[in-house]
Amino acid sequence: MKWSEIFTSSVGKKWIIALTGLFLITFLIVHAGLNACIWVNDGGTMFNAGAHFMGSTVVIRIVEVGLMLGFVLHIVQGIMLEIQNRRTRKIGYAVAMGNKGSKWYSRSMGLLGTLILIFLVIHLSHFWIPNRSNQGWLLGEEINLYERMKITFQELWVVIVYVVGCISLAWHLLHGFQSAFRTIGVTNKKYLKMLNALGTGFSIIVPFVFALMPISFYLGWIK
Amino acid sequence: MENYNMNLTLKVWRQKNSAEKGGFQTYQVKNVSSEMSFLEMIDVLNEDLINEGKDPIAFDHDCREGICGMCSMYINGRPHGPWQNNTVCQLHMRAYKDGDTIVVEPWRANAFPVIKDLMVDRSAFDRIIQAGGYISVNTGSPVDANAIPIEKDKADAAFAAAACIGCGACVAACKNSSAMLFLSAKASHLALLPQGAPERKSRALAMVAQMDKEGFGSCTNTGACEAVCPKGISIENIARLNREYMCAAAVSDKG
């Protein structure tokens, strides 16, 4: 069986979504951890040092290309799968099944993913794109990201957009985290129970930490 | 439980054949006994329709004992009606009360085209089984029973998967019209047993390839299939199939 056949089969496509999803989950941990440095409340010294390390270390910049690839694969494959799956029932039901048997967010991964994608574009245009373009895409001068956060999060609408993005991420993760492990074939009940609990905790804590960042700046909790 | 009679309004999907467009027809069914099964209620309605010189409602049924997998009605937004672990033929009218309106639709999926009214063509399932849902054995004199030792837990899990009657409720309930619960049950009950081991890899690959060809969607683990399965097949089987498939595909050296 050719690789192209494997990854264009219905099961193979799901494996791509699951593996890239799990990879992006690990990225969230790094991202949340580094950004938490803002709460040191030292005027951004520690945060900027962390940001400088991420932006100026060659190895991390190479990994960043892998991260971009992960995002692209997850998004493109997700959208394609959603379109294909929607086409499998030309005539729908008069009475929808609704929540009888499945959670609304497990059926709305496409919608939640799209909301996250919209947020992602806004988010990248706020920080990542200006910073990288200032660096000339290589390892040049970085902008003061802490100052930029402070300015960006003075606007209420920005804070609201970020919080909505985080809420969408939470619902997306609540299904995605445990679903990814089912897709890669975890059947052991002992581990599934553990992964479900871990997934629920992760889906609540990580987006909550992210959402607190713009809120903290907006309410002046950090200077 | 005490017997009672009821009058019902039925909205049933009527469609002459696969080529023509269908639509809902409303029927009043009077004096339905709470002790009737759902199919018996349709039988009574059909008798009335025949007496009036009208075309009776076509629907699939066979054993009426909940074991053959022929009956297939999507009732008020749920395959096989409101009861858990139940087929339509075992759904009884005590589930309803006087004055209720019941909407009856056929299974909806491109892979299950409507033949007539509530009957759909489920031969896509047969083709998935033909692709790999079997074991190859020597014919001739039967092998002694219990000649191959099988671990009790594995035998139980295989038996639970083998309980699938292939009714297609999983496809009907799935937002993606995915046949993965059916396929994974059929692949699992063989993969878990030593008799299924020799063709384990080719089976997973062939069955998934056939499923994709039939136009079913892919699984997104929503769990709707498991919730409506009349035999309580677990979605754990889907995770097993996902593993079986990738293990087989990764080591396959064809192509």
Interface residues (C-beta under 8 A of the other chain):
Chain A: M1 K2 E5 I6 S9 S10 V11 G12 K13 K14 W15 L81 Q84 N85 R87 T88 R89 K90 I91 G92 Y93 A94 V95 A96 M97 G98 K100 G101 S102 K103 S106 R107 M109 H175 Q178 S179 R182 T183 I184 G185 V186 T187 K189
Chain B: K11 W13 F24 Y74 N76 G77 R78 V103 E105 R108 A109 N110 A111 A173 K175 N176 S177 S178 M180 L205 V208 A209 M211 D212 G215 F216 G217 S218 C219 T220 N221 T222 G223 A224 C225 E226 A227 V228 I235 E236 I238 A239 R240 L241 N242 R243 E244 Y245 M246 A249 A250 S252 K254 G255
